[in-house]
Each structure stands twice: as C-alpha cells, then as structure tokens.
Amino acid sequence: MQGLLSKYRQSLTHYESIPSYAVLGIVGGLASGLGILGFEWAIIRLAQLWGVGSAGENFEALPPWALFVLPAAGAALLGLGFSLLKTEDREVGIVHVISRMHSHYGMLPWRNALVQFFGGAFALATGQSGGREGPGVHLGGAINSLLGQKLGLPNNSLRVLIACGTAGGIAAAFHTPLAGVIFAMEVIVAEYTAFGFIPVMLAAVSATAISRSLGGGAVLFSIPAVELNSMLEIPLIITLGLCCGVGVAAFIKISKLATHLAHWPIVVRFTLAGMLTGSLALLAPQVLGIGYDTLNLALQGKLALGVLFTIAGCKIVATSFSLGVGMPIGVIGPNLLIGACIGGTLGATWQVLMPGLASDPILYVVVGMAAAMSAVLNAPLAAILAIVELTHNVNIGMPALLAIIAANFTNGELFHQRSAHQAVLLQLKRLVPDDPVNQLLHRTDVTAGLEVDVVDVPVLLDQERADSLSSSVPGWCLIERNGDSLYLVAGQDLAAWLADNPPGEEPSDLTEAGIRRWTVAPVPATATLHQALDTMRAETTEAVCVYQRGSGGTQVLQGIVRRETVEKFSLASVV
C-alpha cells in the first residue's frame, strides 16, 4: 500500500497527469460534498434549539423581542469564543483560502477549519446576516488540503485539491456544478488551463451527486420560466445592473469601513454587529440568517415593493458590517437576496409605470441576483452560469449578461471598488500575484528543476574520501558539519583544489578552500518551484537542498535546485 501511495505521489508531481488528477478530483468532490452537508446539518440543528424551524430559516416567526436578543446575544457569545483564539486562528472564508493558496502553498490549517465550521454554524443559526457559501468554500478547500497534507502529496497538487474543494462547496450548496467549476477557476485559482479543469469538473459533479443523494435532492429555489418581452427593455436591464452595482459598492464600502474597528476587542466588535443586525431585524425580520426563504418569496412575487426595498437596504448594512468586523460568514447568499430585492423593486415599479413594456417582475429579480453576485465577487462567468443552472433557462442569459456588465462597471469603474475578497486582501496588505509566471511556478513541482548529481561531503575531509571524490567527480558537493548543511560547491572546483591540497595525516578543512560557494537552505520534497524560489529569497541563498522524509524521521537529500535553474525554467516555459 505504501509503495502504491508513493507511486501516486510521484505521478502528481506532473501537472499533466490526467488519470492521477482525475482520482484527486473525485475524492476531493466527495469529501467537500460531505463537509457541506455536515455544515448545513449543524446550522439546522443549532437553530432548532431556539425554535427556528424551516431548515433554520424561519426567523420571521420569532417574537419581536427575540428578533433583537437572538442575534445580539449570539454575536456576544461568538465574540467571547473568538477572544480565546489566537489572531491567526480567527481567519476564515474565501480570503483565508486565497491567501493560503499563494502564501502557504495550499496548506490550510485544521484549526481555522474548525473555527469556520463551528463559528459559522453558530453565527448563521443565531441569525447573523450572512451566507453559507463562503464557509462552504473554506471547508471544502480545507478538507481537501488536510487530506493531501496527511497523505504527503506534493504541494502543487494541494492547489488542485483546494480548487476541487471550492468547486465542490459551491456545487453542493446550489446544485450548480458548472458555476462551481468556473467559480473555483475564476476566483480561487485565478487561471484557466485545460489540465486544471478536468479534476475540478469531476469534483463539482461528485459533490453535486453527494448533495442530491444524501441531502434529499430538494430544489433550492423555485424559479418560474421568464424571458425578456422586448429589446426595448434593454435600457431597463442596464439600469437594473447600475442599481445593483451601486448596492454592491455600498456593501463593500461599509465592509471596509468596519475593518477600521480591528483594534477594538473582538467581543465588542461582534456584539456591536449583532446589535445592529437585531435592530434592523425589528424593521425587517427577513434580514436574519441566510435569507433563502425570503429569496424564494421574492422569486414567487410574494413580497410587496416597500418590503423588497427595505430588505435590500437592511441586508446591505447588516451583512457588510458583520463581514467587516470579522464574523465567519459568507457574502454570496446575502448578495443574491440583495440583487433579487433590487430587481424586484425596479421590476414592480416598471410594471406599474410601463405595463405594456416591462416583463414579469420575476425576470428582474433573477437578473438582479446575477448582477449582484457578479459584482461582489468580480466573477461574471460564475454568476451567469449559476443563474442559468438555477433557472434551467438559457433565455435569461442575454439580459443577465447586460446587467452583469453594468453592475461590474458601476462597482469597479464608477465607485473604484474591488470585489469583496479583493478589498479585504488589500486591507490586510496581502499581495496575490496572478501573473502567468507565478501561476506556472505554483503548479510546478520542485523536481522539475532538480539536480540530483550531488553528494554530502564532510567539512573535515580525510584521504579516503578525497580519493573517492577525485576518482568520481560529482556535479555538486554539499559541505556538511555534524549533519548541518553549510554551503554548496561545484564538484570540479573541489576536485581541482584537492589535487593541489591533498589531505595529509590530518583531514583537510574545506572551509579554508578558496573556491566558489553557493549558500543553501532546505525545502521539503513536496515543495513547488515557487516555494523553492520564495525560500531562496527569504533566506537570501542561491540554492535549496530538497529533502525527503525517510524512516525514523531522517532527512534524505534528493538533490538541489539553484536560483538560475528556476529562472531559466520560467523563461523557457513563458517563451
């Protein structure tokens, strides 16, 4: 079994190994699908403890006093729990996944995953205004990353596993495998490759199958068939997109302002967010929780114009502030509801003012959902595919695309706002390079630049070992003292020096050899070329020594990777 696993690890070092990554995709999809089902189950069971039924969504049935007390008290308790955690363990959601993908080579910690699971479930069950999709992305990615780390898989495959977990998380939550695939590639991985798509597609299909089989197969949203009546409605569709862009820009701006409270105690921040949510719930109870029940009512045209407008405003304020103070919630679900309410408000208004021109208001509800989702994530392809899959209606595509373009333009160009997760990354001053060279080095295993013609040489060299080196000159010699690597020298240079300075009765001290030395630092055999280059930059070395963990915890030298080798590889691959 160990030998089979070793061969599988080796096959994963080649990014183009389709069969190996296909297995990874299926396993990753099944794991993330089960994780999402567990998270949803936890939300429902916790909400039932305080009398919230209808799959943990029916907060509107609570007495007026509970509409305020439940989110306020729940936020205070959540803040108290978070205050016991280290700062680095509190980071959750899409931002955490993207950050770890680029700065920690796809190694997601188990502590943050547990905080996301229990903290996110408790937050949503106590009525905090947020979504489950962001937590789902984190949990799906973390489950797969931890599985890969446990099996000792190479780090370049951890990125694929996280993409699989992300796609599985979205697909399982919405039953939208296509949207899950594009979301993973568009938002998390930020690149499109033919080889990268295959495991992610398999993961989305596997997660959807698990969700439909074990989750009851219930339809998430009931959306009637709608279509555009006339091309004369195009200005109305563009106006809807502009309004959704304004709403999303306000959402992101409030979230960024809330991050300025980061120096306040987390108990105070969370309690303040809970009290704000509870206060808004007294005006619009639908602001509590995820809001899928309210979204279904909007899709069925059962909410009055004034109610739609109020829900949109309250949801923007409550969710963005809660997100900004660091609550473990998501943004996709709330923005679907925000877009639906904006679309419903405009659609109902136009139906009254232009009854012979405007389409059914439900069309504007659906288009608003796509526009808001696209703008808040800066993911137009994922948004349009999600709407098409949810409605099973390709005819919705054209108006939805127009609204998406208008919403993204308004948010990005008119108000100069980034997507929600990009804004947070910028606030945290975390650079996420997505240029082709960086992406290439991230997905390339360290063995691609490995030079294996290297031997360990003790710093005090006796005659016998010197003769051995002279008779069979290696490419490189790693000079060591008491098991510690000191520096690297070229085999030819060392052989030439030994010819002029042969050891006598006492061993030769190689530190006295006046030959070119390369400084070195260690990296594991699971590293990527990007990790090797980062290590060289951080340690200001010219090469890294690649070590494989052997029996008994020993480190076995596999070879070396030099900076100039990585640079040549990058240039050759890009050209």
Sequence and secondary structure as in RCSB ss.txt:
>XXXX:A:sequence
MQGLLSKYRQSLTHYESIPSYAVLGIVGGLASGLGILGFEWAIIRLAQLWGVGSAGENFEALPPWALFVLPAAGA
ALLGLGFSLLKTEDREVGIVHVISRMHSHYGMLPWRNALVQFFGGAFALATGQSGGREGPGVHLGGAINSLLGQK
LGLPNNSLRVLIACGTAGGIAAAFHTPLAGVIFAMEVIVAEYTAFGFIPVMLAAVSATAISRSLGGGAVLFSIPA
VELNSMLEIPLIITLGLCCGVGVAAFIKISKLATHLAHWPIVVRFTLAGMLTGSLALLAPQVLGIGYDTLNLALQ
GKLALGVLFTIAGCKIVATSFSLGVGMPIGVIGPNLLIGACIGGTLGATWQVLMPGLASDPILYVVVGMAAAMSA
VLNAPLAAILAIVELTHNVNIGMPALLAIIAANFTNGELFHQRSAHQAVLLQLKRLVPDDPVNQLLHRTDVTAGL
EVDVVDVPVLLDQERADSLSSSVPGWCLIERNGDSLYLVAGQDLAAWLADNPPGEEPSDLTEAGIRRWTVAPVPA
TATLHQALDTMRAETTEAVCVYQRGSGGTQVLQGIVRRETVEKFSLASVV
>XXXX:A:secstr
 HHHHHHHHHHHTSTT HHHHHHHHHHHHHHHHHHHHHHHHHHHHHHHHTT  TTTT GGGS HHHHHHHHHHHH
HHHHHHHHTS GGGG  HHHHHHHHHHHSTT   HHHHHIIIIIHHHHHHTT S BSHHHHHHHHHHHHHHHHHH
TT  HHHHHHHHHHHHHHHHHHHHT HHHHHHHIIIIII    HHHHHHHHHHHHHHHHHHHHHSTT  S     
   S GGGHHHHHHHHHHHHHHHHHHHHHHHHHGGGTTS HHHHHHHHHHHHHHHHHH GGGSS  HHHHHHHHT
T S HHHHHHHHHHHHHHHHHHHHTT S BSHHHHHHHHHHHHHHHHHHHHHH TTTS  HHHHHHHHHHHHHHH
HHT HHHHHHHHHHHHT GGGHHHHHHHHHHHHHIIIIIS    HHHHHHHHTT     SHHHHHHHHSBGGGG 
B  EEEEESEE HHHHHHHHHS  SEEEEEETTEEEEEEEHHHHHHHHHHS   SS EEGGG  S  B EEEEET
T BHHHHHHHHHHHT SEEEEEEE GGG EEEEEEEEHHHHHHHHHHHH 
